[in-house]
Amino acid sequence: MKKQNKNLEKNRKIVRNYIINNPKATYRDIKRDTKIKVERVYVNMKEAYKDAGVKFPRTLVRFPKEKRREMIINYIKKNPDTSIIDIRKNLKINPLFVFKSIKDAFKTAEVKYPIREKHGALISGVKERARKFEKEIVNLLKRFGEVKYQVKTKKGIADALVKINGEKYVVEIKDYKVDNVGFTEAKQLNKYLNSLNCKKGMLICNFKNIDKFYIDENEIIVLTKEEILRGGIA
């Protein structure tokens, strides 16, 4: 019995920390990243959020079909280059449960469906924009210290490694136009940190809803381009 209680508290701690680090986490997010089913450690998602001291997100509330249609239509109008993945991630709604197809959703919103390559990727201009943003951030980081670009690790290639006042930071740069970086991106960066035996990392993006992530013994700070321009770094 003591062992069961110990395992229960251990799993609850993992879920609590995940929610604190990712305050809009869904049931699927938690299950995918922690391998824990919420209902096995809590009565429901609301109880898990309450235990973590985080307000239960409005986006996790089940809306009527007409309300979900309205939310998707408004989102498409504001983000005409969006995709199914973006809508699911940001609204926590699967548009295919509400519309016949993603093209039907765009048609209903009276927005032209964007031309895409295979597998739903946007045309190459988006990739070029991301590369440009990445190089721009790297050049900004050079104002603060020594920068190594495209650093190989056993877990992949980190965007940069910067040394500021004797402290090393592994850097990951994300040119998300509508998304906030989340726990998934932090986990990716954490792999680079462990591979390079470094304790601090930077996630640099356009928007954010959290300032820091703590994973294992590592600290990951989240910065926007504007913050770097103002000198608010490290």
Secondary structure by P-SEA (a helix, b strand, c coil): caaaaaaaaaaaaaaaaaaaacccccaaaaaaacccccccccccaaaaaaaaccccccccccccaaaaaaaaaaaaaacccccaaaaaaacccccccccccaaaaaaaaccccccccccccccaaaaaaaaaaaaaaaaaaccccccccccccccccccbbbbcccbbbbbbbbbcccccccaaaaaaaaaaaaaacccbbbbbcccccccccccccbbbbbbcaaaaaacccc
